[in-house]
Amino acid sequence: MGIIGFIIVGLIAGFIARAVVPGKDDFGIIGTIVLGMVGSLVGGFLGSLLSDGPTDLTAAGIIGSIIGAIIALVAYNAITGRKKA
């Protein structure tokens, strides 16, 4: 996946993750892209754990990116103590 594709998938995955996880996030567009990109890496890592392939940190597809971005956002909120409600 090229860098432009990685950024676009990151934007889409980050936007969907922010819509799914309840509460208000103070991320701008760059924060949303970074969230999605981190989610893509998390999703790729989890996918490599579940498959027979080597365990490495790679980018995932759109579904894996969304799931990874949700996990990353929930972890971020838990670590920073945000959104206790």
C-alpha positions as CSV (number, residue, x, y, z in Angstrom):
1,M,0.0,0.0,0.0
2,G,1.4,3.4,-0.9
3,I,1.7,6.2,1.5
4,I,-1.3,8.1,0.0
5,G,-3.4,4.9,0.3
6,F,-2.2,4.5,3.9
7,I,-3.2,8.0,4.7
8,I,-6.7,7.7,3.1
9,V,-7.4,4.4,4.9
10,G,-6.1,6.0,8.1
11,L,-8.5,8.9,7.7
12,I,-11.5,6.6,7.0
13,A,-10.7,4.2,9.8
14,G,-10.0,7.0,12.3
15,F,-13.2,8.7,11.4
16,I,-15.3,5.5,11.8
17,A,-13.6,4.7,15.1
18,R,-14.3,8.1,16.5
19,A,-18.0,7.7,15.4
20,V,-18.3,4.3,17.0
21,V,-16.6,5.0,20.4
22,P,-18.9,7.2,22.4
23,G,-18.0,10.7,23.7
24,K,-16.3,13.7,22.3
25,D,-12.8,13.5,21.0
26,D,-10.7,16.6,20.5
27,F,-8.7,15.3,17.5
28,G,-8.3,17.3,14.4
29,I,-7.9,15.8,11.0
30,I,-4.3,15.0,11.6
31,G,-5.1,13.3,14.8
32,T,-7.8,11.3,13.1
33,I,-5.4,10.2,10.4
34,V,-2.8,9.2,12.9
35,L,-5.4,7.3,14.9
36,G,-6.4,5.4,11.8
37,M,-2.8,4.7,10.8
38,V,-2.0,3.4,14.3
39,G,-5.2,1.3,14.1
40,S,-4.1,-0.1,10.8
41,L,-0.8,-1.2,12.3
42,V,-2.7,-2.7,15.4
43,G,-5.1,-4.5,13.1
44,G,-2.3,-5.8,11.0
45,F,-0.5,-7.1,14.0
46,L,-3.6,-8.8,15.4
47,G,-4.3,-10.3,12.0
48,S,-0.8,-11.7,11.8
49,L,-1.3,-13.3,15.3
50,L,-4.5,-15.0,14.1
51,S,-3.1,-16.3,10.8
52,D,-0.3,-18.7,10.1
53,G,1.9,-16.0,8.8
54,P,4.9,-14.4,10.6
55,T,4.1,-12.1,13.5
56,D,5.0,-8.7,12.3
57,L,3.8,-5.1,12.4
58,T,2.2,-4.5,9.0
59,A,-0.7,-2.4,7.7
60,A,-4.1,-4.0,7.6
61,G,-7.0,-3.6,5.2
62,I,-9.9,-1.3,5.9
63,I,-11.8,-3.6,8.2
64,G,-8.7,-4.5,10.2
65,S,-7.8,-0.8,10.3
66,I,-11.2,0.1,11.8
67,I,-11.0,-2.6,14.4
68,G,-7.5,-1.6,15.3
69,A,-8.4,2.1,15.5
70,I,-11.3,1.3,17.8
71,I,-8.9,-0.7,20.0
72,A,-6.3,2.1,19.9
73,L,-8.9,4.8,20.8
74,V,-10.3,2.8,23.7
75,A,-6.7,2.2,24.9
76,Y,-5.8,5.9,24.6
77,N,-8.9,6.9,26.5
78,A,-8.1,4.4,29.3
79,I,-4.4,5.4,29.5
80,T,-5.2,9.2,29.6
81,G,-8.2,8.8,31.9
82,R,-10.6,10.5,29.5
83,K,-14.2,9.6,29.0
84,K,-14.9,8.0,32.3
85,A,-18.6,8.1,31.7
